[in-house]
């Protein structure tokens, strides 16, 4: 597939050669070497080394992770994988349906071990391997957009270091693979439009359909990809941009893959959500039904676009406006205009619909950067290409538009979410890590300070790009323009690595010890072992009273206890007859036994954690 992606961009009339004849607003790349087999193998080896370096970096950052932190998301995905491998389940009724595409990817881990720590480590290895593929894919994208090999390689390296493409590899969540999935899908769609041979067109059509279907199976955001892909497929067949038989093949594969994903979700829903799932469609319809709802949608989209710029240190904003310019100019090639339209449409629709499914009282999470993480990496590549190839006037126009949009979006965010965003707890730090890094404040991140710093960074990249064009002298045997470009690459890499390092330290590593005490520590303290049956005080579908155990405690414990289903019971009643261990809440200000005041005779406390709020009981 990688060979097809690169070859279709380099050798066809719609590929790299044609990119050099594109809009006059772009400068021509210099020093392009004629392709040779030996030269291609060298670059293939360099790409393999780059992937390996990114893979190792991701393993390094996740080395301390042993238990799920982002719950119930991580635990639900891990337990779904266990169910697909034939293991026990847990009741997640009334929560969001965690779809089966990502669990299907990590299911093979359970074929070799059921030890929770070993499973989690293996999943993070899979995350690292897939997430590191962002580097070679970004290289292909850079080549498609006309960069010479060294420039494309440098852009790919810094793209793969973005927190949107690196940080989430530390978690067993779809965000670990989604940026790779989005960019790979866009590249295969472009291959379908530009491949030279019939075999290449069929392969790209089928591959893009499979990736679209898998995106649908991975996350609800994939629905936007599928619908967009259907429109593109219809356009391809109507305008004869590719043989109609390839469109028919893509349609068949898309129907089959989406159908398989739907059946997989139905199976997981029946097993893990016996009382039903949270209705995202109903929440979205409720949000959009009135004028007030339409205003909320505008606010949501503004928050997402604000994070698109902030989380890319400004470059994705330039890429977004460059894509709009491509759409508006008929002189660009059809394949570029289609891809630009596709990328912009997916961005806008996702920015509107993804947060619309959130409850109305979670307005701060409307400014979360996770929903556009796949597009952040994609537009970052486009923005870097603009800085490298575009004329100064075009760069300045895109930068000015980015600055204007970001300031307007920041104003809207400050109105509905406040002028500062909380970054004092795990959920808020997880959602607002980049603003916390930009403001260097892990308690409250100022919206305006984060905006100013992001735009300041954008100004630095723009100034370097303009200086490199105007100052092409040679000093001390070093060409100044190349030194400036090297400075920009080093600066982008340093900012991203600093951000990921701080986010790992303040988010992942900071909350790991406490979570260990409530998961692996809970199992050790209570003496849980295969054969034991645990019942947890929890009332599904209602607000959690003080005597109940909250989901962020029992969900990772359900993953830890891999040999049995987790059962729930009402503390006012006796637990199921087969229960050997009971877990209850610890109401604040009371003794540990207050979580189960009417416990039957023969039950005694064997472990407790006041900070976490749980108490474990065993039957004598």
C-alpha positions in Angstrom: 0.0 0.0 0.0 2.8 2.4 0.9 4.5 1.7 -2.5 1.2 2.4 -4.3 0.7 5.7 -2.4 4.2 7.0 -3.3 4.2 5.8 -6.8 0.8 7.2 -7.7 2.0 10.6 -6.6 5.3 10.6 -8.4 4.7 9.1 -11.8 1.3 10.2 -13.0 -0.1 13.3 -14.7 -2.0 13.9 -11.4 1.0 13.4 -9.2 4.2 15.2 -8.3 5.1 16.2 -11.8 1.7 17.9 -12.2 2.0 19.5 -8.8 5.0 21.5 -10.1 2.7 23.0 -12.8 0.1 24.0 -10.3 -1.0 27.4 -9.2 1.6 30.2 -9.9 1.2 31.1 -6.2 3.6 28.2 -5.5 7.3 28.4 -6.1 9.0 25.5 -7.9 11.0 23.0 -5.8 14.7 23.0 -6.7 17.2 20.2 -6.9 14.8 17.4 -7.7 16.8 14.3 -8.6 15.6 11.9 -11.3 14.1 8.8 -9.6 16.3 5.8 -9.6 15.8 2.4 -8.1 18.9 2.7 -5.9 17.8 6.2 -4.7 14.3 5.0 -3.9 15.6 2.2 -1.8 17.8 4.6 0.2 14.8 6.8 1.0 12.7 3.7 1.8 15.3 2.7 4.3 15.3 6.2 5.8 11.6 6.1 6.1 11.9 2.8 7.9 14.4 4.3 10.3 12.1 7.3 10.8 9.2 5.0 11.6 11.4 3.0 14.0 12.5 6.2 15.8 8.9 7.4 16.2 7.9 3.9 17.4 10.7 4.0 20.0 9.8 7.5 21.1 6.2 6.5 21.7 7.3 3.4 23.7 9.5 5.7 25.8 6.7 8.1 26.7 4.3 5.3 27.6 6.9 3.2 29.5 5.4 3.9 32.9 1.8 3.2 32.0 0.4 0.0 33.6 -3.3 0.7 34.1 -6.1 2.6 32.2 -6.4 6.2 33.2 -9.0 7.7 30.8 -12.1 5.9 32.0 -14.5 4.6 31.1 -13.1 4.9 27.5 -9.9 2.9 27.9 -11.5 0.2 30.1 -14.5 -0.2 27.8 -12.3 -0.6 24.7 -10.0 -3.1 26.5 -13.0 -5.1 27.8 -14.6 -5.1 24.3 -11.4 -6.6 23.0 -11.6 -9.2 25.7 -15.1 -10.0 24.8 -14.2 -10.4 21.1 -11.5 -12.9 22.2 -14.1 -14.9 24.1 -13.5 -13.5 27.6 -15.9 -12.2 30.2 -17.8 -8.9 29.8 -19.0 -6.0 32.0 -22.3 -4.1 32.0 -21.7 -0.6 30.5 -25.4 0.1 30.0 -26.5 3.7 29.5 -23.0 4.9 28.6 -21.7 5.7 25.1 -21.2 2.8 22.8 -17.5 2.2 22.4 -17.4 0.8 18.9 -15.6 -2.4 17.9 -13.1 -1.2 15.3 -10.3 -0.4 17.7 -11.0 -3.4 20.0 -10.8 -5.6 16.9 -7.2 -4.3 16.3 -6.0 -5.2 19.9 -8.0 -8.4 20.3 -5.1 -10.6 19.3 -3.3 -9.6 22.5 -5.8 -11.7 24.5 -4.8 -14.8 22.4 -1.5 -14.9 24.2 -2.2 -13.5 27.7 -5.0 -12.4 30.0 -2.8 -10.7 32.6 -4.1 -7.1 32.7 -0.7 -5.4 33.0 0.8 -7.5 30.2 -2.3 -6.8 28.0 -2.1 -3.1 28.6 1.6 -2.9 27.8 1.0 -4.9 24.6 -1.8 -2.6 23.5 0.4 0.4 24.0 3.0 -1.3 21.8 0.4 -1.8 19.1 -0.6 1.9 19.5 3.0 3.0 19.1 3.5 0.9 15.9 0.3 2.3 14.3 0.8 5.8 15.5 4.4 6.0 14.3 3.0 5.3 10.7 2.0 9.0 10.8 5.6 9.7 9.8 5.8 7.8 6.5 2.3 8.9 5.6 3.1 12.5 6.2 6.2 12.1 4.0 4.0 10.7 1.2 1.6 13.7 1.6 4.5 16.1 1.4 5.7 14.5 -1.8 2.3 14.6 -3.3 2.2 18.4 -2.5 5.5 18.9 -4.4 8.2 18.8 -1.7 11.6 17.4 -2.5 12.5 14.3 -0.5 14.6 16.0 2.2 12.0 18.7 2.9 9.2 16.1 2.9 11.1 14.0 5.3 11.7 16.9 7.7 8.0 17.9 7.5 7.0 14.3 8.2 9.3 14.0 11.2 7.9 17.1 12.9 4.3 16.1 12.0 4.7 12.8 13.8 5.8 14.7 16.9 2.6 16.7 17.3 0.8 16.0 20.6 -2.4 15.2 18.5 -0.5 12.4 16.8 1.8 11.3 19.7 0.3 11.9 23.1 -2.8 9.7 22.7 -0.6 6.7 21.8 -0.2 6.5 25.6 -3.8 5.5 26.0 -5.9 2.5 24.8 -8.2 4.7 22.8 -9.2 5.3 19.2 -7.4 8.7 19.4 -4.1 6.7 19.2 -4.8 5.6 15.7 -7.3 8.1 14.3 -4.8 10.6 12.8 -3.1 7.8 10.9 -6.4 6.5 9.7 -7.6 9.9 8.4 -4.4 10.7 6.6 -4.1 7.2 5.1 -7.7 7.4 3.9 -7.1 10.8 2.2 -4.0 9.6 0.5 -5.7 6.4 -0.9 -8.6 8.6 -2.1 -6.1 10.7 -3.9 -4.4 7.6 -5.3 -7.7 6.6 -6.7 -8.0 9.9 -8.6 -4.4 9.9 -9.9 -3.1 6.3 -10.2 -1.7 5.6 -13.6 -2.6 1.9 -14.0 -6.0 0.2 -13.8 -4.6 -2.1 -11.2 -3.5 0.9 -9.1 -6.9 2.5 -9.4 -8.7 -0.6 -8.3 -6.3 -1.1 -5.4 -6.7 2.5 -4.3 -10.5 2.4 -4.7 -10.8 -0.8 -2.6 -8.2 0.4 -0.1 -9.9 3.8 0.4 -13.3 2.1 0.8 -11.9 -0.3 3.4 -10.3 2.5 5.4 -13.6 4.5 5.3 -15.5 1.4 6.5 -12.9 0.9 9.3 -13.1 4.6 10.3 -16.9 4.0 10.7 -16.2 1.0 12.9 -13.7 2.9 15.0 -15.6 6.0 16.0 -18.8 7.9 15.3 -16.6 10.5 13.6 -16.1 7.9 10.9 -19.7 8.4 9.9 -18.7 11.8 8.5 -15.9 10.1 6.5 -18.3 7.5 5.1 -20.8 10.1 4.0 -18.1 12.3 2.5 -16.7 9.3 0.7 -20.1 8.4 -0.8 -20.3 11.9 -2.3 -16.7 11.6 -3.7 -17.5 8.2 -5.2 -20.7 9.6 -6.8 -18.6 12.5 -8.3 -15.9 10.1 -9.6 -18.5 8.0 -11.3 -20.4 11.0 -12.7 -17.5 13.0 -13.9 -15.5 9.9 -15.0 -12.5 10.9 -12.9 -11.7 7.2 -12.7 -13.2 4.2 -14.5 -16.7 3.6 -13.3 -15.9 0.0 -12.5 -13.5 1.2 -9.8 -16.3 3.2 -8.3 -18.5 0.1 -8.3 -15.8 -1.9 -6.6 -15.4 0.8 -4.0 -19.1 0.9 -3.4 -19.3 -2.9 -2.8 -16.3 -2.9 -0.4 -17.7 0.2 1.4 -21.1 -1.5 1.9 -19.5 -4.7 3.1 -17.1 -3.0 5.5 -19.7 -0.6 6.9 -22.1 -3.5 7.3 -19.5 -5.6 9.1 -18.8 -2.7 11.4 -22.5 -2.2 12.1 -22.9 -5.9 13.0 -19.9 -5.8 15.2 -21.3 -2.9 17.1 -24.7 -4.6 17.4 -23.0 -7.6 18.9 -21.0 -5.6 21.4 -24.1 -3.6 22.3 -26.1 -6.8 23.1 -23.3 -8.2 25.2 -21.9 -5.1 27.0 -24.9 -2.8 27.0 -27.9 -5.0 27.8 -30.0 -2.1 29.0 -29.1 0.1 26.0 -26.6 2.7 25.2 -26.5 6.5 25.5 -28.4 7.9 22.5 -25.9 10.3 20.8 -28.3 11.0 17.9 -31.0 12.1 20.3 -28.6 14.4 22.1 -27.5 15.9 18.8 -31.1 16.4 17.6 -31.9 18.1 20.9 -29.0 20.4 20.5 -29.9 21.4 16.9 -33.6 21.8 17.2 -33.8 25.5 18.1 -32.3 28.9 17.4 -30.5 28.5 20.8 -29.2 25.2 19.6 -27.9 26.7 16.3 -26.0 29.3 18.4 -24.5 26.4 20.4 -23.5 24.7 17.2 -21.6 27.8 16.1 -19.9 28.0 19.5 -18.9 24.4 19.3 -17.4 24.8 15.8 -15.5 27.9 17.0 -14.0 25.9 19.9 -12.9 23.1 17.6 -11.3 25.5 15.1 -9.6 27.4 18.0 -7.9 24.1 19.0 -7.1 23.2 15.4 -4.8 26.3 15.4 -3.5 26.0 19.0 -2.7 22.3 18.9 -0.6 22.7 15.7 1.3 25.7 16.9 -0.5 27.7 14.2 0.4 25.7 11.1 -2.8 23.8 10.7 -4.6 27.1 10.4 -2.4 28.1 7.4 -3.1 24.7 5.9 -6.9 25.1 6.4 -7.0 28.5 4.6 -4.6 27.2 1.9 -7.2 24.5 1.2 -9.9 27.1 1.0 -7.8 28.9 -1.6 -7.4 25.8 -3.6 -11.2 25.3 -3.6 -11.8 28.8 -4.8 -9.3 28.8 -7.6 -10.4 26.8 -10.8 -6.8 26.8 -12.1 -5.8 24.1 -9.6 -6.0 20.5 -10.8 -9.3 18.7 -10.2 -7.7 16.1 -7.8 -6.3 18.8 -5.6 -9.6 20.7 -5.5 -11.5 17.5 -4.6 -9.0 16.6 -1.8 -9.1 20.2 -0.4 -12.9 20.2 -0.5 -13.0 16.8 1.2 -10.6 17.8 3.9 -12.4 21.1 4.7 -15.8 19.5 4.6 -14.8 16.8 7.0 -13.2 19.4 9.3 -16.3 21.6 9.4 -18.9 18.8 9.8 -16.9 17.1 12.5 -16.4 20.4 14.3 -20.1 20.9 14.4 -21.4 17.4 15.0 -18.9 15.8 17.3 -19.4 18.1 20.3 -23.1 18.4 19.6 -23.5 14.9 21.0 -22.2 16.1 24.4 -24.6 17.1 27.2 -25.3 20.8 27.3 -23.7 21.2 30.7 -20.3 20.2 29.4 -19.7 23.4 27.4 -16.0 23.5 28.3 -15.3 20.3 26.5 -16.7 21.9 23.3 -13.1 23.4 23.2 -11.5 20.0 23.4 -8.9 19.2 20.7 -9.5 15.5 20.4 -12.3 15.6 17.9 -10.2 17.2 15.2 -6.9 15.4 16.0 -6.8 13.6 12.7 -7.3 16.8 10.7 -4.8 18.7 12.8 -2.0 16.4 11.6 -3.3 16.6 8.0 -3.5 20.4 7.8 -0.2 20.7 9.6 1.5 19.0 6.6 -0.4 21.4 4.2 0.6 24.4 6.3 4.3 23.4 6.3 4.2 22.9 2.5 2.7 26.4 2.1 5.6 27.9 4.2 8.1 26.0 2.1 6.7 26.6 -1.4 4.2 29.4 -1.5 4.9 33.0 -2.4 5.3 35.5 0.4 2.0 37.2 -0.3 0.1 34.0 -0.2 1.8 33.1 3.1 0.9 36.4 4.7 -2.7 36.2 3.5 -3.1 32.7 5.0 -1.4 33.8 8.3 -3.6 36.9 8.6 -6.8 34.8 8.0 -5.6 32.3 10.6 -4.9 35.0 13.2 -8.3 36.6 12.6 -10.2 33.3 12.9 -8.2 32.3 16.0 -8.9 35.6 17.8 -12.6 35.4 16.9 -12.8 31.8 18.1 -11.0 32.6 21.3 -13.6 35.4 21.9 -16.4 32.9 21.5 -14.6 30.3 23.7 -14.1 32.9 26.5 -17.9 33.7 26.3 -19.3 30.2 26.7 -16.4 28.4 28.5 -14.9 31.3 30.5 -11.7 33.3 30.0 -9.7 30.5 31.6 -10.0 26.8 31.3 -9.5 24.4 34.3 -6.4 22.2 34.1 -6.2 21.0 37.7 -7.7 17.5 37.4 -7.1 14.5 35.1 -10.1 15.1 32.8 -9.4 18.8 32.3 -5.6 18.2 31.8 -6.4 15.4 29.4 -8.7 17.7 27.4 -6.7 21.0 27.7 -3.1 19.8 27.7 -1.9 22.0 24.8 -3.4 25.2 26.3 -1.8 24.3 29.6 1.6 23.9 27.9 1.2 27.2 25.9 0.3 29.1 29.1 2.6 27.0 31.4 -0.3 26.8 33.9 -1.6 23.4 35.1 -4.3 24.9 37.3 -6.1 27.4 35.0 -5.1 28.0 31.4 -5.9 31.5 30.1 -7.7 31.4 26.8 -6.2 34.7 25.7 -2.7 33.9 26.8 -2.8 30.5 25.0 -4.1 32.3 21.9 -1.4 34.9 22.0 1.4 32.4 22.4 0.1 30.2 19.6 -0.1 33.2 17.3 3.3 34.3 18.4 4.7 30.9 17.4 2.9 31.2 14.1 4.5 34.5 13.6 7.9 33.0 14.2 7.4 30.3 11.5 6.1 32.9 9.0 9.1 35.2 9.6 11.5 32.3 9.1 9.8 31.3 5.9 9.9 34.9 4.5 13.5 35.4 5.7 14.6 32.2 4.0 13.3 33.4 0.7 14.9 36.8 0.8 18.2 35.9 2.4 19.8 33.3 0.2 23.5 34.2 0.9 26.3 31.9 1.9 28.0 32.6 5.2 30.7 30.5 6.7 30.1 28.0 3.9 26.5 27.5 5.0 23.6 28.7 3.0 21.6 31.0 5.3 18.2 29.9 3.9 18.9 26.3 4.7 20.1 27.2 8.2 16.8 29.1 8.7 14.8 26.1 7.6 16.7 23.9 9.9 16.0 26.3 12.7 12.3 26.1 11.9 12.3 22.3 11.9 14.2 22.2 15.2 11.9 24.8 16.7 8.7 22.9 15.8 10.2 19.6 17.0 11.3 21.3 20.3 7.9 22.8 21.0 6.1 19.5 20.3 8.5 17.4 22.3 8.2 19.9 25.2 4.5 19.7 25.0 4.3 15.9 25.0 6.9 15.7 27.8 4.9 18.1 30.0 1.6 16.4 29.1 3.0 13.0 29.9 4.4 14.3 33.2 1.4 16.3 34.4 -1.3 14.0 33.0 -0.2 10.4 32.5 2.5 10.0 35.1 0.9 12.3 37.7 -2.2 10.2 38.0 -0.7 6.7 37.4 0.2 6.0 41.1 -3.3 6.8 42.4 -4.9 4.7 39.7 -2.6 1.8 40.4 -3.7 1.8 44.1 -7.3 1.4 42.9 -6.7 -1.3 40.3 -3.6 -3.5 40.7 -3.4 -2.4 44.3 -7.0 -3.2 44.9 -6.6 -6.7 43.6 -3.5 -7.3 45.7 -5.0 -5.8 48.9 -8.2 -7.8 48.7 -6.4 -11.0 47.7 -8.5 -11.3 44.5 -7.6 -14.3 42.4 -9.2 -16.4 39.7 -12.3 -18.1 41.1 -13.3 -15.0 43.2 -16.5 -13.2 42.2 -16.7 -9.5 43.0 -19.9 -7.4 43.3 -19.7 -3.6 43.2 -22.2 -1.2 44.8 -23.4 0.7 41.8 -26.9 1.6 40.5 -26.8 1.7 36.6 -28.5 4.6 34.9 -28.9 6.9 38.0 -26.8 9.4 39.8 -24.2 7.8 42.0 -24.9 8.0 45.8 -22.0 8.2 48.2 -22.4 4.5 49.0 -21.8 3.5 45.4 -18.5 3.1 43.6 -18.0 5.6 40.7 -17.5 4.3 37.2 -13.9 5.6 37.0 -13.0 3.2 39.8 -14.9 0.1 38.8 -14.3 0.3 35.1 -10.5 -0.3 35.3 -11.1 -2.8 38.0 -13.4 -4.8 35.7 -10.5 -4.8 33.1 -8.1 -5.9 35.8 -10.3 -8.9 36.9 -10.0 -10.7 33.6 -11.4 -14.0 34.8 -15.0 -13.0 35.6 -17.9 -10.6 34.9 -18.2 -7.7 37.3 -21.6 -7.7 39.0 -23.5 -4.8 40.5 -25.7 -4.7 43.5 -27.7 -2.4 45.7 -26.0 -1.9 49.2 -29.5 -1.9 50.8 -29.8 -5.5 49.7 -27.6 -8.6 50.0 -25.1 -9.3 47.2 -25.5 -12.2 44.8 -25.0 -15.6 46.5 -21.9 -16.4 44.6 -20.1 -13.2 45.7 -16.8 -13.6 47.6 -15.7 -9.9 47.5 -17.8 -6.7 47.7 -16.7 -3.2 46.9 -18.6 -0.2 48.2 -18.0 3.6 48.4 -16.6 5.4 51.3 -18.9 8.4 52.1 -16.8 11.5 53.0 -16.7 12.3 56.7 -17.9 8.8 57.8 -16.3 5.6 58.8 -15.4 3.0 56.1 -18.4 0.8 57.2 -20.8 3.6 56.3 -20.6 2.5 52.7 -22.5 -0.7 53.6 -24.2 -0.1 57.0 -26.6 -3.0 56.8 -24.0 -5.6 55.6 -24.9 -9.2 56.4 -23.2 -11.1 59.1 -19.9 -12.6 58.2 -18.7 -9.8 56.0 -15.6 -7.7 57.1 -13.4 -5.0 55.7 -10.2 -6.2 54.2 -8.9 -3.1 52.5 -9.9 0.5 52.0 -8.7 3.8 50.4 -10.1 7.0 51.7 -8.5 9.2 49.1 -10.0 7.2 46.3 -13.2 6.5 48.2 -13.5 2.7 48.1 -13.9 -0.1 50.7 -13.4 -3.8 50.0 -15.2 -6.5 52.0 -14.7 -10.2 52.2 -16.9 -13.0 53.5 -15.5 -14.8 56.5 
